[in-house]
Amino acid sequence: MDTRVQTRVSAYAVAVEDGRLLLARLSDASPIFTPGLWHLPGGGIDPGEQPVGAMARELREETGLELVAARLLDARTYAVQRHGIDWHLTGLFYAVDLTAGAPVVGETGGSTDAAVWTPLSDLDDSLLSPVAADALRLLAPSP
């Protein structure tokens, strides 16, 4: 089987409010990570699009919430194989402030099918995408 190689740069929102992290559940349409895992809102940056603009667009589509402010936290790389594609992903992590409100998925047929605020104490790496698991490590206090 021939494996194709794809490179993607994505921008992700790390939104924490009242000890809860905003997460989006990956749907069957997820191109890179396993459906059913909880993931950070965000996604691929379109050609010519600025990272914060891409993240704001993805936030609206995946959670219905609007971006108020963003600050770059970190960047990480991932190598994932899915459906015969070797994905080489660079993820930009942004600490964000959002408008108030309950998250609601606004995009039909997109890569996410649910969005929720989840208490940090309830999160388990086995239920998270590699991106969301890394966000938890970014949020953990330094020893």
N, CA, C and O atoms as CSV, one atom per row, in Angstrom:
chain,resi,resn,atom,element,x,y,z
A,1,MET,N,N,0.845,-1.183,0.000
A,1,MET,CA,C,0.000,0.000,0.000
A,1,MET,C,C,0.886,1.241,0.000
A,1,MET,O,O,1.798,1.362,0.818
A,2,ASP,N,N,0.615,2.149,-0.911
A,2,ASP,CA,C,1.358,3.405,-0.959
A,2,ASP,C,C,0.845,4.334,0.121
A,2,ASP,O,O,-0.361,4.468,0.328
A,3,THR,N,N,1.777,4.971,0.802
A,3,THR,CA,C,1.410,5.938,1.829
A,3,THR,C,C,1.726,7.326,1.316
A,3,THR,O,O,2.837,7.604,0.863
A,4,ARG,N,N,0.738,8.186,1.396
A,4,ARG,CA,C,0.937,9.575,1.008
A,4,ARG,C,C,1.396,10.360,2.226
A,4,ARG,O,O,1.129,9.969,3.363
A,5,VAL,N,N,2.084,11.463,1.984
A,5,VAL,CA,C,2.542,12.331,3.063
A,5,VAL,C,C,1.836,13.671,2.935
A,5,VAL,O,O,1.817,14.271,1.861
A,6,GLN,N,N,1.256,14.136,4.034
A,6,GLN,CA,C,0.584,15.433,4.076
A,6,GLN,C,C,1.171,16.242,5.221
A,6,GLN,O,O,1.419,15.709,6.303
A,7,THR,N,N,1.388,17.508,4.985
A,7,THR,CA,C,1.841,18.424,6.021
A,7,THR,C,C,0.709,19.399,6.304
A,7,THR,O,O,0.032,19.876,5.393
A,8,ARG,N,N,0.519,19.687,7.594
A,8,ARG,CA,C,-0.555,20.601,7.979
A,8,ARG,C,C,-0.107,21.427,9.180
A,8,ARG,O,O,0.532,20.916,10.100
A,9,VAL,N,N,-0.451,22.705,9.154
A,9,VAL,CA,C,-0.234,23.584,10.302
A,9,VAL,C,C,-1.610,23.958,10.832
A,9,VAL,O,O,-2.480,24.404,10.084
A,10,SER,N,N,-1.792,23.769,12.139
A,10,SER,CA,C,-3.085,24.028,12.776
A,10,SER,C,C,-2.909,24.948,13.968
A,10,SER,O,O,-1.841,24.990,14.580
A,11,ALA,N,N,-3.960,25.685,14.295
A,11,ALA,CA,C,-3.977,26.572,15.465
A,11,ALA,C,C,-5.069,26.095,16.401
A,11,ALA,O,O,-6.202,25.863,15.981
A,12,TYR,N,N,-4.719,25.947,17.690
A,12,TYR,CA,C,-5.638,25.393,18.681
A,12,TYR,C,C,-5.864,26.345,19.837
A,12,TYR,O,O,-4.955,27.050,20.274
A,13,ALA,N,N,-7.104,26.350,20.327
A,13,ALA,CA,C,-7.502,27.185,21.463
A,13,ALA,C,C,-7.392,26.390,22.755
A,13,ALA,O,O,-7.974,25.313,22.885
A,14,VAL,N,N,-6.647,26.927,23.701
A,14,VAL,CA,C,-6.587,26.363,25.049
A,14,VAL,C,C,-7.402,27.319,25.915
A,14,VAL,O,O,-6.895,28.325,26.410
A,15,ALA,N,N,-8.684,26.974,26.085
A,15,ALA,CA,C,-9.624,27.828,26.812
A,15,ALA,C,C,-9.923,27.187,28.162
A,15,ALA,O,O,-10.469,26.086,28.229
A,16,VAL,N,N,-9.562,27.884,29.234
A,16,VAL,CA,C,-9.822,27.400,30.590
A,16,VAL,C,C,-10.695,28.422,31.294
A,16,VAL,O,O,-10.418,29.622,31.291
A,17,GLU,N,N,-11.765,27.908,31.902
A,17,GLU,CA,C,-12.711,28.769,32.623
A,17,GLU,C,C,-13.217,28.000,33.842
A,17,GLU,O,O,-13.722,26.884,33.719
A,18,ASP,N,N,-13.076,28.605,35.010
A,18,ASP,CA,C,-13.568,27.985,36.251
A,18,ASP,C,C,-13.079,26.549,36.416
A,18,ASP,O,O,-13.850,25.668,36.797
A,19,GLY,N,N,-11.795,26.314,36.130
A,19,GLY,CA,C,-11.226,24.976,36.298
A,19,GLY,C,C,-11.673,23.962,35.262
A,19,GLY,O,O,-11.528,22.756,35.465
A,20,ARG,N,N,-12.225,24.452,34.134
A,20,ARG,CA,C,-12.705,23.581,33.065
A,20,ARG,C,C,-11.993,23.921,31.762
A,20,ARG,O,O,-11.666,25.080,31.507
A,21,LEU,N,N,-11.755,22.902,30.941
A,21,LEU,CA,C,-11.130,23.061,29.639
A,21,LEU,C,C,-12.188,22.856,28.564
A,21,LEU,O,O,-12.983,21.919,28.645
A,22,LEU,N,N,-12.204,23.725,27.560
A,22,LEU,CA,C,-13.128,23.592,26.435
A,22,LEU,C,C,-12.585,22.539,25.481
A,22,LEU,O,O,-11.457,22.641,24.999
A,23,LEU,N,N,-13.410,21.519,25.214
A,23,LEU,CA,C,-13.011,20.433,24.322
A,23,LEU,C,C,-14.081,20.184,23.268
A,23,LEU,O,O,-15.261,20.467,23.476
A,24,ALA,N,N,-13.643,19.649,22.133
A,24,ALA,CA,C,-14.534,19.269,21.035
A,24,ALA,C,C,-14.297,17.798,20.730
A,24,ALA,O,O,-13.149,17.365,20.632
A,25,ARG,N,N,-15.373,17.021,20.577
A,25,ARG,CA,C,-15.234,15.595,20.279
A,25,ARG,C,C,-15.080,15.406,18.766
A,25,ARG,O,O,-15.848,15.954,17.976
A,26,LEU,N,N,-14.078,14.625,18.387
A,26,LEU,CA,C,-13.819,14.374,16.978
A,26,LEU,C,C,-14.872,13.443,16.382
A,26,LEU,O,O,-15.215,12.414,16.965
A,27,SER,N,N,-15.374,13.822,15.220
A,27,SER,CA,C,-16.392,13.032,14.515
A,27,SER,C,C,-15.709,12.067,13.541
A,27,SER,O,O,-14.485,12.043,13.420
A,28,ASP,N,N,-16.530,11.280,12.855
A,28,ASP,CA,C,-16.002,10.365,11.840
A,28,ASP,C,C,-15.322,11.100,10.689
A,28,ASP,O,O,-14.559,10.493,9.937
A,29,ALA,N,N,-15.585,12.393,10.541
A,29,ALA,CA,C,-14.978,13.187,9.472
A,29,ALA,C,C,-13.573,13.689,9.839
A,29,ALA,O,O,-12.931,14.355,9.027
A,30,SER,N,N,-13.095,13.384,11.032
A,30,SER,CA,C,-11.764,13.832,11.451
A,30,SER,C,C,-10.701,13.265,10.512
A,30,SER,O,O,-10.592,12.047,10.373
A,31,PRO,N,N,-9.911,14.136,9.862
A,31,PRO,CA,C,-8.939,13.632,8.895
A,31,PRO,C,C,-7.668,13.060,9.517
A,31,PRO,O,O,-6.998,12.233,8.897
A,32,ILE,N,N,-7.325,13.491,10.739
A,32,ILE,CA,C,-6.026,13.127,11.291
A,32,ILE,C,C,-6.132,12.257,12.533
A,32,ILE,O,O,-5.538,11.180,12.586
A,33,PHE,N,N,-6.876,12.707,13.526
A,33,PHE,CA,C,-6.936,11.991,14.796
A,33,PHE,C,C,-8.188,11.119,14.879
A,33,PHE,O,O,-9.163,11.346,14.163
A,34,THR,N,N,-8.149,10.136,15.749
A,34,THR,CA,C,-9.195,9.126,15.884
A,34,THR,C,C,-10.537,9.721,16.318
A,34,THR,O,O,-10.599,10.440,17.316
A,35,PRO,N,N,-11.604,9.428,15.581
A,35,PRO,CA,C,-12.937,9.880,15.982
A,35,PRO,C,C,-13.283,9.380,17.394
A,35,PRO,O,O,-12.872,8.297,17.811
A,36,GLY,N,N,-14.051,10.206,18.107
A,36,GLY,CA,C,-14.465,9.874,19.459
A,36,GLY,C,C,-13.571,10.450,20.533
A,36,GLY,O,O,-13.991,10.584,21.682
A,37,LEU,N,N,-12.330,10.799,20.175
A,37,LEU,CA,C,-11.442,11.424,21.149
A,37,LEU,C,C,-11.842,12.878,21.352
A,37,LEU,O,O,-12.403,13.508,20.455
A,38,TRP,N,N,-11.553,13.401,22.525
A,38,TRP,CA,C,-11.776,14.818,22.814
A,38,TRP,C,C,-10.527,15.574,22.407
A,38,TRP,O,O,-9.407,15.140,22.678
A,39,HIS,N,N,-10.728,16.702,21.755
A,39,HIS,CA,C,-9.671,17.449,21.077
A,39,HIS,C,C,-9.835,18.929,21.414
A,39,HIS,O,O,-10.895,19.345,21.882
A,40,LEU,N,N,-8.814,19.708,21.183
A,40,LEU,CA,C,-8.937,21.155,21.358
A,40,LEU,C,C,-9.684,21.757,20.178
A,40,LEU,O,O,-9.502,21.308,19.046
A,41,PRO,N,N,-10.519,22.763,20.416
A,41,PRO,CA,C,-11.113,23.477,19.291
A,41,PRO,C,C,-9.999,24.134,18.467
A,41,PRO,O,O,-9.041,24.680,19.015
A,42,GLY,N,N,-10.142,24.072,17.190
A,42,GLY,CA,C,-9.142,24.649,16.303
A,42,GLY,C,C,-8.989,23.766,15.097
A,42,GLY,O,O,-9.744,22.812,14.910
A,43,GLY,N,N,-8.006,24.085,14.274
A,43,GLY,CA,C,-7.796,23.259,13.101
A,43,GLY,C,C,-6.868,23.897,12.111
A,43,GLY,O,O,-6.146,24.846,12.416
A,44,GLY,N,N,-6.904,23.350,10.903
A,44,GLY,CA,C,-5.978,23.736,9.852
A,44,GLY,C,C,-6.082,25.190,9.438
A,44,GLY,O,O,-7.159,25.786,9.414
A,45,ILE,N,N,-4.922,25.736,9.115
A,45,ILE,CA,C,-4.816,27.115,8.646
A,45,ILE,C,C,-4.868,27.086,7.123
A,45,ILE,O,O,-4.037,26.445,6.479
A,46,ASP,N,N,-5.842,27.778,6.556
A,46,ASP,CA,C,-5.975,27.844,5.104
A,46,ASP,C,C,-4.870,28.706,4.496
A,46,ASP,O,O,-4.331,29.578,5.177
A,47,PRO,N,N,-4.520,28.476,3.215
A,47,PRO,CA,C,-3.489,29.295,2.569
A,47,PRO,C,C,-3.806,30.790,2.684
A,47,PRO,O,O,-4.910,31.224,2.357
A,48,GLY,N,N,-2.843,31.559,3.146
A,48,GLY,CA,C,-3.001,33.007,3.289
A,48,GLY,C,C,-3.711,33.439,4.553
A,48,GLY,O,O,-3.790,34.636,4.827
A,49,GLU,N,N,-4.228,32.507,5.331
A,49,GLU,CA,C,-4.943,32.814,6.568
A,49,GLU,C,C,-3.944,32.938,7.711
A,49,GLU,O,O,-2.979,32.179,7.789
A,50,GLN,N,N,-4.182,33.895,8.588
A,50,GLN,CA,C,-3.333,34.048,9.767
A,50,GLN,C,C,-3.753,33.033,10.830
A,50,GLN,O,O,-4.936,32.706,10.932
A,51,PRO,N,N,-2.789,32.522,11.636
A,51,PRO,CA,C,-3.126,31.497,12.623
A,51,PRO,C,C,-4.253,31.881,13.576
A,51,PRO,O,O,-5.143,31.065,13.819
A,52,VAL,N,N,-4.245,33.082,14.118
A,52,VAL,CA,C,-5.299,33.474,15.060
A,52,VAL,C,C,-6.637,33.586,14.337
A,52,VAL,O,O,-7.675,33.250,14.908
A,53,GLY,N,N,-6.629,34.044,13.116
A,53,GLY,CA,C,-7.864,34.101,12.330
A,53,GLY,C,C,-8.419,32.710,12.060
A,53,GLY,O,O,-9.631,32.503,12.134
A,54,ALA,N,N,-7.550,31.759,11.749
A,54,ALA,CA,C,-7.982,30.375,11.524
A,54,ALA,C,C,-8.579,29.798,12.798
A,54,ALA,O,O,-9.615,29.134,12.761
A,55,MET,N,N,-7.921,30.053,13.925
A,55,MET,CA,C,-8.418,29.541,15.197
A,55,MET,C,C,-9.781,30.151,15.523
A,55,MET,O,O,-10.679,29.444,15.978
A,56,ALA,N,N,-9.943,31.448,15.297
A,56,ALA,CA,C,-11.229,32.103,15.560
A,56,ALA,C,C,-12.328,31.500,14.688
A,56,ALA,O,O,-13.442,31.276,15.161
A,57,ARG,N,N,-12.022,31.237,13.425
A,57,ARG,CA,C,-12.993,30.621,12.501
A,57,ARG,C,C,-13.377,29.230,12.991
A,57,ARG,O,O,-14.558,28.885,13.043
A,58,GLU,N,N,-12.375,28.436,13.347
A,58,GLU,CA,C,-12.636,27.076,13.825
A,58,GLU,C,C,-13.423,27.085,15.142
A,58,GLU,O,O,-14.313,26.258,15.335
A,59,LEU,N,N,-13.101,28.008,16.038
A,59,LEU,CA,C,-13.847,28.134,17.300
A,59,LEU,C,C,-15.336,28.366,17.036
A,59,LEU,O,O,-16.189,27.730,17.654
A,60,ARG,N,N,-15.639,29.282,16.113
A,60,ARG,CA,C,-17.039,29.559,15.764
A,60,ARG,C,C,-17.722,28.313,15.220
A,60,ARG,O,O,-18.840,27.988,15.621
A,61,GLU,N,N,-17.044,27.607,14.297
A,61,GLU,CA,C,-17.628,26.422,13.672
A,61,GLU,C,C,-17.825,25.295,14.682
A,61,GLU,O,O,-18.856,24.623,14.672
A,62,GLU,N,N,-16.832,25.087,15.556
A,62,GLU,CA,C,-16.836,23.919,16.438
A,62,GLU,C,C,-17.517,24.145,17.782
A,62,GLU,O,O,-17.945,23.189,18.429
A,63,THR,N,N,-17.623,25.423,18.212
A,63,THR,CA,C,-18.182,25.679,19.550
A,63,THR,C,C,-19.219,26.787,19.565
A,63,THR,O,O,-19.945,26.928,20.549
A,64,GLY,N,N,-19.309,27.576,18.507
A,64,GLY,CA,C,-20.222,28.713,18.485
A,64,GLY,C,C,-19.742,29.891,19.319
A,64,GLY,O,O,-20.435,30.904,19.409
A,65,LEU,N,N,-18.570,29.775,19.930
A,65,LEU,CA,C,-18.043,30.845,20.784
A,65,LEU,C,C,-17.102,31.741,19.989
A,65,LEU,O,O,-16.459,31.302,19.035
A,66,GLU,N,N,-17.033,33.003,20.399
A,66,GLU,CA,C,-16.213,33.994,19.702
A,66,GLU,C,C,-14.918,34.268,20.467
A,66,GLU,O,O,-14.912,34.349,21.695
A,67,LEU,N,N,-13.845,34.406,19.734
A,67,LEU,CA,C,-12.540,34.721,20.301
A,67,LEU,C,C,-12.495,36.183,20.730
A,67,LEU,O,O,-12.900,37.066,19.975
A,68,VAL,N,N,-12.004,36.440,21.939
A,68,VAL,CA,C,-11.823,37.801,22.443
A,68,VAL,C,C,-10.340,38.170,22.430
A,68,VAL,O,O,-9.975,39.267,22.006
A,69,ALA,N,N,-9.477,37.247,22.898
A,69,ALA,CA,C,-8.035,37.501,22.951
A,69,ALA,C,C,-7.291,36.179,22.846
A,69,ALA,O,O,-7.811,35.132,23.233
A,70,ALA,N,N,-6.059,36.231,22.316
A,70,ALA,CA,C,-5.235,35.029,22.173
A,70,ALA,C,C,-3.773,35.366,22.426
A,70,ALA,O,O,-3.281,36.427,22.043
A,71,ARG,N,N,-3.096,34.430,23.081
A,71,ARG,CA,C,-1.666,34.574,23.359
A,71,ARG,C,C,-0.999,33.234,23.066
A,71,ARG,O,O,-1.408,32.202,23.598
A,72,LEU,N,N,0.035,33.252,22.213
A,72,LEU,CA,C,0.731,32.030,21.837
A,72,LEU,C,C,1.411,31.411,23.050
A,72,LEU,O,O,2.174,32.072,23.754
A,73,LEU,N,N,1.122,30.122,23.288
A,73,LEU,CA,C,1.712,29.389,24.403
A,73,LEU,C,C,2.896,28.533,23.975
A,73,LEU,O,O,3.940,28.529,24.628
A,74,ASP,N,N,2.725,27.809,22.874
A,74,ASP,CA,C,3.724,26.825,22.487
A,74,ASP,C,C,3.398,26.318,21.089
A,74,ASP,O,O,2.341,26.614,20.531
A,75,ALA,N,N,4.317,25.557,20.544
A,75,ALA,CA,C,4.105,24.857,19.274
A,75,ALA,C,C,4.631,23.438,19.449
A,75,ALA,O,O,5.661,23.226,20.088
A,76,ARG,N,N,3.926,22.477,18.886
A,76,ARG,CA,C,4.308,21.069,18.980
A,76,ARG,C,C,4.143,20.427,17.613
A,76,ARG,O,O,3.368,20.899,16.780
A,77,THR,N,N,4.882,19.342,17.391
A,77,THR,CA,C,4.744,18.599,16.142
A,77,THR,C,C,4.247,17.189,16.437
A,77,THR,O,O,4.472,16.639,17.516
A,78,TYR,N,N,3.560,16.618,15.439
A,78,TYR,CA,C,2.971,15.292,15.571
A,78,TYR,C,C,3.159,14.541,14.257
A,78,TYR,O,O,3.122,15.135,13.180
A,79,ALA,N,N,3.361,13.239,14.358
A,79,ALA,CA,C,3.394,12.350,13.198
A,79,ALA,C,C,2.305,11.313,13.423
A,79,ALA,O,O,2.363,10.536,14.376
A,80,VAL,N,N,1.310,11.305,12.538
A,80,VAL,CA,C,0.148,10.427,12.690
A,80,VAL,C,C,-0.119,9.748,11.352
A,80,VAL,O,O,-0.051,10.390,10.304
A,81,GLN,N,N,-0.421,8.463,11.384
A,81,GLN,CA,C,-0.821,7.767,10.161
A,81,GLN,C,C,-2.305,7.421,10.265
A,81,GLN,O,O,-2.749,6.806,11.235
A,82,ARG,N,N,-3.056,7.826,9.252
A,82,ARG,CA,C,-4.504,7.559,9.252
A,82,ARG,C,C,-4.975,7.459,7.807
A,82,ARG,O,O,-4.662,8.320,6.985
A,83,HIS,N,N,-5.720,6.418,7.503
A,83,HIS,CA,C,-6.282,6.195,6.168
A,83,HIS,C,C,-5.219,6.260,5.069
A,83,HIS,O,O,-5.451,6.856,4.017
A,84,GLY,N,N,-4.058,5.650,5.309
A,84,GLY,CA,C,-3.001,5.608,4.302
A,84,GLY,C,C,-2.267,6.917,4.094
A,84,GLY,O,O,-1.563,7.079,3.097
A,85,ILE,N,N,-2.420,7.854,5.018
A,85,ILE,CA,C,-1.730,9.139,4.917
A,85,ILE,C,C,-0.823,9.302,6.127
A,85,ILE,O,O,-1.249,9.122,7.267
A,86,ASP,N,N,0.432,9.645,5.863
A,86,ASP,CA,C,1.353,10.030,6.934
A,86,ASP,C,C,1.204,11.537,7.136
A,86,ASP,O,O,1.643,12.336,6.309
A,87,TRP,N,N,0.581,11.903,8.243
A,87,TRP,CA,C,0.367,13.315,8.560
A,87,TRP,C,C,1.551,13.845,9.362
A,87,TRP,O,O,1.970,13.236,10.346
A,88,HIS,N,N,2.076,14.964,8.938
A,88,HIS,CA,C,3.108,15.695,9.674
A,88,HIS,C,C,2.459,17.019,10.074
A,88,HIS,O,O,2.340,17.944,9.270
A,89,LEU,N,N,2.048,17.083,11.324
A,89,LEU,CA,C,1.257,18.206,11.822
A,89,LEU,C,C,2.082,19.086,12.750
A,89,LEU,O,O,2.782,18.591,13.634
A,90,THR,N,N,1.994,20.387,12.543
A,90,THR,CA,C,2.514,21.357,13.495
A,90,THR,C,C,1.319,22.041,14.119
A,90,THR,O,O,0.480,22.606,13.417
A,91,GLY,N,N,1.241,21.990,15.443
A,91,GLY,CA,C,0.136,22.599,16.166
A,91,GLY,C,C,0.603,23.813,16.948
A,91,GLY,O,O,1.562,23.736,17.717
A,92,LEU,N,N,-0.077,24.934,16.748
A,92,LEU,CA,C,0.190,26.161,17.496
A,92,LEU,C,C,-0.853,26.258,18.599
A,92,LEU,O,O,-2.051,26.232,18.316
A,93,PHE,N,N,-0.421,26.368,19.843
A,93,PHE,CA,C,-1.316,26.403,20.994
A,93,PHE,C,C,-1.452,27.838,21.487
A,93,PHE,O,O,-0.455,28.510,21.750
A,94,TYR,N,N,-2.698,28.304,21.609
A,94,TYR,CA,C,-2.974,29.660,22.075
A,94,TYR,C,C,-3.833,29.616,23.340
A,94,TYR,O,O,-4.855,28.931,23.378
A,95,ALA,N,N,-3.412,30.351,24.374
A,95,ALA,CA,C,-4.285,30.598,25.523
A,95,ALA,C,C,-5.292,31.629,25.047
A,95,ALA,O,O,-4.911,32.655,24.483
A,96,VAL,N,N,-6.570,31.368,25.267
A,96,VAL,CA,C,-7.594,32.252,24.717
A,96,VAL,C,C,-8.593,32.696,25.773
A,96,VAL,O,O,-8.815,32.025,26.781
A,97,ASP,N,N,-9.189,33.855,25.502
A,97,ASP,CA,C,-10.366,34.334,26.211
A,97,ASP,C,C,-11.491,34.323,25.187
A,97,ASP,O,O,-11.302,34.710,24.033
A,98,LEU,N,N,-12.673,33.871,25.629
A,98,LEU,CA,C,-13.816,33.735,24.728
A,98,LEU,C,C,-15.015,34.495,25.262
A,98,LEU,O,O,-15.067,34.856,26.438
A,99,THR,N,N,-15.979,34.732,24.383
A,99,THR,CA,C,-17.250,35.288,24.824
A,99,THR,C,C,-17.939,34.257,25.717
A,99,THR,O,O,-17.691,33.057,25.600
A,100,ALA,N,N,-18.792,34.728,26.594
A,100,ALA,CA,C,-19.524,33.826,27.484
A,100,ALA,C,C,-20.575,33.066,26.687
A,100,ALA,O,O,-21.054,33.533,25.654
A,101,GLY,N,N,-20.920,31.895,27.184
A,101,GLY,CA,C,-21.977,31.121,26.557
A,101,GLY,C,C,-21.683,29.647,26.585
A,101,GLY,O,O,-20.563,29.217,26.860
A,102,ALA,N,N,-22.708,28.885,26.295
A,102,ALA,CA,C,-22.576,27.435,26.215
A,102,ALA,C,C,-22.078,27.066,24.826
A,102,ALA,O,O,-22.550,27.628,23.837
A,103,PRO,N,N,-21.137,26.135,24.729
A,103,PRO,CA,C,-20.658,25.736,23.406
A,103,PRO,C,C,-21.706,24.939,22.632
A,103,PRO,O,O,-22.412,24.098,23.188
A,104,VAL,N,N,-21.784,25.226,21.342
A,104,VAL,CA,C,-22.703,24.534,20.441
A,104,VAL,C,C,-21.989,24.360,19.107
A,104,VAL,O,O,-21.487,25.332,18.542
A,105,VAL,N,N,-21.941,23.140,18.604
A,105,VAL,CA,C,-21.299,22.890,17.312
A,105,VAL,C,C,-22.140,23.548,16.226
A,105,VAL,O,O,-23.336,23.280,16.110
A,106,GLY,N,N,-21.506,24.416,15.426
A,106,GLY,CA,C,-22.227,25.152,14.405
A,106,GLY,C,C,-22.052,24.610,13.003
A,106,GLY,O,O,-22.765,25.023,12.088
A,107,GLU,N,N,-21.122,23.697,12.818
A,107,GLU,CA,C,-20.810,23.179,11.494
A,107,GLU,C,C,-21.406,21.781,11.339
A,107,GLU,O,O,-21.155,20.904,12.166
A,108,THR,N,N,-22.180,21.572,10.303
A,108,THR,CA,C,-22.761,20.264,10.030
A,108,THR,C,C,-21.804,19.460,9.164
A,108,THR,O,O,-21.320,19.945,8.141
A,109,GLY,N,N,-21.533,18.222,9.583
A,109,GLY,CA,C,-20.664,17.356,8.791
A,109,GLY,C,C,-19.192,17.660,8.945
A,109,GLY,O,O,-18.377,17.168,8.165
A,110,GLY,N,N,-18.830,18.466,9.940
A,110,GLY,CA,C,-17.426,18.820,10.151
A,110,GLY,C,C,-16.684,17.778,10.965
A,110,GLY,O,O,-17.185,16.678,11.197
A,111,SER,N,N,-15.496,18.135,11.391
A,111,SER,CA,C,-14.629,17.186,12.087
A,111,SER,C,C,-14.954,17.028,13.568
A,111,SER,O,O,-14.337,16.208,14.248
A,112,THR,N,N,-15.921,17.807,14.082
A,112,THR,CA,C,-16.332,17.647,15.473
A,112,THR,C,C,-17.851,17.488,15.549
A,112,THR,O,O,-18.594,18.017,14.723
A,113,ASP,N,N,-18.289,16.737,16.572
A,113,ASP,CA,C,-19.729,16.523,16.715
A,113,ASP,C,C,-20.266,16.922,18.083
A,113,ASP,O,O,-21.460,16.768,18.339
A,114,ALA,N,N,-19.411,17.431,18.967
A,114,ALA,CA,C,-19.848,17.900,20.282
A,114,ALA,C,C,-18.780,18.833,20.832
A,114,ALA,O,O,-17.603,18.717,20.492
A,115,ALA,N,N,-19.203,19.757,21.686
A,115,ALA,CA,C,-18.269,20.665,22.361
A,115,ALA,C,C,-18.758,20.860,23.783
A,115,ALA,O,O,-19.944,21.100,24.011
A,116,VAL,N,N,-17.842,20.756,24.743
A,116,VAL,CA,C,-18.207,20.853,26.160
A,116,VAL,C,C,-17.081,21.494,26.972
A,116,VAL,O,O,-15.910,21.450,26.593
A,117,TRP,N,N,-17.472,22.090,28.095
A,117,TRP,CA,C,-16.518,22.510,29.111
A,117,TRP,C,C,-16.353,21.313,30.046
A,117,TRP,O,O,-17.339,20.836,30.607
A,118,THR,N,N,-15.143,20.826,30.223
A,118,THR,CA,C,-14.887,19.644,31.041
A,118,THR,C,C,-13.963,19.995,32.199
A,118,THR,O,O,-12.906,20.587,31.982
A,119,PRO,N,N,-14.344,19.638,33.435
A,119,PRO,CA,C,-13.453,19.904,34.566
A,119,PRO,C,C,-12.073,19.281,34.337
A,119,PRO,O,O,-11.965,18.122,33.936
A,120,LEU,N,N,-11.036,20.052,34.594
A,120,LEU,CA,C,-9.677,19.552,34.416
A,120,LEU,C,C,-9.449,18.279,35.225
A,120,LEU,O,O,-8.721,17.387,34.787
A,121,SER,N,N,-10.061,18.190,36.395
A,121,SER,CA,C,-9.881,17.021,37.263
A,121,SER,C,C,-10.498,15.756,36.675
A,121,SER,O,O,-10.149,14.656,37.104
A,122,ASP,N,N,-11.402,15.880,35.708
A,122,ASP,CA,C,-12.059,14.723,35.096
A,122,ASP,C,C,-11.346,14.214,33.844
A,122,ASP,O,O,-11.742,13.189,33.288
A,123,LEU,N,N,-10.313,14.905,33.396
A,123,LEU,CA,C,-9.685,14.554,32.118
A,123,LEU,C,C,-8.713,13.397,32.272
A,123,LEU,O,O,-7.946,13.326,33.232
A,124,ASP,N,N,-8.765,12.493,31.303
A,124,ASP,CA,C,-7.940,11.296,31.276
A,124,ASP,C,C,-7.297,11.235,29.887
A,124,ASP,O,O,-7.994,11.311,28.875
A,125,ASP,N,N,-5.971,11.098,29.840
A,125,ASP,CA,C,-5.259,11.075,28.559
A,125,ASP,C,C,-5.825,10.055,27.574
A,125,ASP,O,O,-5.769,10.282,26.366
A,126,SER,N,N,-6.366,8.945,28.057
A,126,SER,CA,C,-6.857,7.906,27.158
A,126,SER,C,C,-8.069,8.364,26.348
A,126,SER,O,O,-8.395,7.756,25.329
A,127,LEU,N,N,-8.740,9.431,26.790
A,127,LEU,CA,C,-9.913,9.949,26.094
A,127,LEU,C,C,-9.594,11.168,25.233
A,127,LEU,O,O,-10.475,11.727,24.580
A,128,LEU,N,N,-8.314,11.574,25.239
A,128,LEU,CA,C,-7.906,12.807,24.580
A,128,LEU,C,C,-7.058,12.539,23.343
A,128,LEU,O,O,-6.327,11.551,23.273
A,129,SER,N,N,-7.169,13.438,22.369
A,129,SER,CA,C,-6.249,13.410,21.230
A,129,SER,C,C,-4.860,13.774,21.753
A,129,SER,O,O,-4.748,14.341,22.840
A,130,PRO,N,N,-3.807,13.464,21.010
A,130,PRO,CA,C,-2.467,13.877,21.436
A,130,PRO,C,C,-2.357,15.390,21.655
A,130,PRO,O,O,-1.625,15.838,22.538
A,131,VAL,N,N,-3.073,16.164,20.863
A,131,VAL,CA,C,-3.061,17.624,20.993
A,131,VAL,C,C,-3.665,18.042,22.333
A,131,VAL,O,O,-3.080,18.856,23.048
A,132,ALA,N,N,-4.830,17.492,22.679
A,132,ALA,CA,C,-5.476,17.847,23.944
A,132,ALA,C,C,-4.655,17.363,25.135
A,132,ALA,O,O,-4.584,18.046,26.156
A,133,ALA,N,N,-4.034,16.185,25.011
A,133,ALA,CA,C,-3.181,15.681,26.090
A,133,ALA,C,C,-1.993,16.614,26.305
A,133,ALA,O,O,-1.604,16.868,27.445
A,134,ASP,N,N,-1.418,17.123,25.226
A,134,ASP,CA,C,-0.316,18.081,25.362
A,134,ASP,C,C,-0.788,19.379,26.006
A,134,ASP,O,O,-0.050,19.986,26.782
A,135,ALA,N,N,-1.998,19.807,25.698
A,135,ALA,CA,C,-2.533,21.025,26.323
A,135,ALA,C,C,-2.613,20.845,27.846
A,135,ALA,O,O,-2.301,21.767,28.600
A,136,LEU,N,N,-3.025,19.673,28.285
A,136,LEU,CA,C,-3.071,19.408,29.729
A,136,LEU,C,C,-1.684,19.555,30.343
A,136,LEU,O,O,-1.544,20.115,31.430
A,137,ARG,N,N,-0.672,19.063,29.667
A,137,ARG,CA,C,0.693,19.191,30.179
A,137,ARG,C,C,1.139,20.659,30.202
A,137,ARG,O,O,1.873,21.075,31.098
A,138,LEU,N,N,0.697,21.428,29.222
A,138,LEU,CA,C,1.030,22.853,29.196
A,138,LEU,C,C,0.387,23.589,30.375
A,138,LEU,O,O,0.936,24.560,30.896
A,139,LEU,N,N,-0.779,23.109,30.778
A,139,LEU,CA,C,-1.513,23.745,31.877
A,139,LEU,C,C,-1.027,23.313,33.257
A,139,LEU,O,O,-1.279,23.992,34.253
A,140,ALA,N,N,-0.327,22.176,33.307
A,140,ALA,CA,C,0.122,21.643,34.600
A,140,ALA,C,C,1.170,22.568,35.208
A,140,ALA,O,O,2.030,23.089,34.496
A,141,PRO,N,N,1.101,22.775,36.532
A,141,PRO,CA,C,2.101,23.614,37.191
A,141,PRO,C,C,3.490,22.968,37.084
A,141,PRO,O,O,3.622,21.745,37.142
A,142,SER,N,N,4.496,23.788,36.932
A,142,SER,CA,C,5.868,23.300,36.868
A,142,SER,C,C,6.315,22.820,38.243
A,142,SER,O,O,5.957,23.420,39.257
A,143,PRO,N,N,7.107,21.721,38.285
A,143,PRO,CA,C,7.580,21.218,39.578
A,143,PRO,C,C,8.602,22.138,40.210
A,143,PRO,O,O,9.097,21.855,41.302
